[in-house]
Each structure stands twice: as structure tokens, then as C-alpha cells.
């Protein structure tokens, strides 16, 4: 009986998630940088600014900086 109820609950939850996504609801953590700031970050890196300087300027980790830079290349 519990498995049946669990499967019904999961099914309703999935339907709710799909309905919310269809309405354009964003799930997950919000991005730290706006698209304008990402473009600025990518431009600075392209002009030769060191990643260590970018981490201090944007208060992000090296991993986050590289993730934003990889998004530019479509990886």
C-alpha cells in the first residue's frame, strides 16, 4: 500500500514540476553573475587578465570562473 501511495505522490510531483517548467519557472540556485557581468568577465579574460585577479574581482572561486568561461565556448 505504501509503495502505491509513494508512486502516486511521485507522479503528481512530476506533473507539477513539468507544469511549472512549461510556465517558465526557474529551478535551482540563481546565478551569481548577470549576463552582462559574464560578458565583462569573458572580455577581461580574453584581454589577458589573470584568473586569480578575476576571482578577487568577482568574489568567485577559480572553478566558477572557468565554468563561466567554458559557457562562452559552449562546452
N, C-alpha and C positions, 0 to 999 in steps of 0.2 A: 504494500500500500504506500509506503514512504517513497519508494522508487518512482511510483506512478505520479505522486504529487510533485516530486522533485523534477521529473521530466516536464510536467505541465508548467511549473514555475519557470524553468529554463526556456521553454518555448515562448511563454508570454514575455519574458525579459528580452529575448532575441527580437521578437516582433517590435517591442518598444524601442530598442536600440536602432533597428532599421528605419522605423518611422521618424525618429529624431534625426538620423543622418539624412533622410530624404528632405527634412525641413532645413538642413544646413547647420545643425548643432555641431559644435566642435567638441571632441572628446580629448582628454589628456591635458597635460601641463601646457600653459601658454608659453610662447617663445620669449626668450629674454630680449631679443633684438627685433626691432621693426624691420620691414623690408628695406626701408631707406638706410637704416644703420648697417644692415647686412651688405648693401651695395657699397657703402662707405668703407666697411671693413675689407671687402674684396678689392676695392680700388687701392687702399693703403698697402695691402699685401702685394698687389701687382706692381706697385711703385718701389717695393723693396723694404718696407717696414718689417722689422723682425717680429716673429710670432710672440716672443717674450714681451715686447713692447705693447703688442695688441692685447695680450692677456691683462696687463695692468690697465690699459686704457678702457677696455670694455668690461673689466671685472669678470672675466670668464676663464675657464680652465683651458689648457692647451688643446685638450680633446675637443672641447666645444668650438674653439677657433677652427681647428681642422675640419670639423663637421660642417660648419658654415662655409668654409672654403670648398669642400667637396661638393656641396649643393650647387655651387656655381658651375662646376664641371659636369654635373648631372650624374654623379656616382651614387 
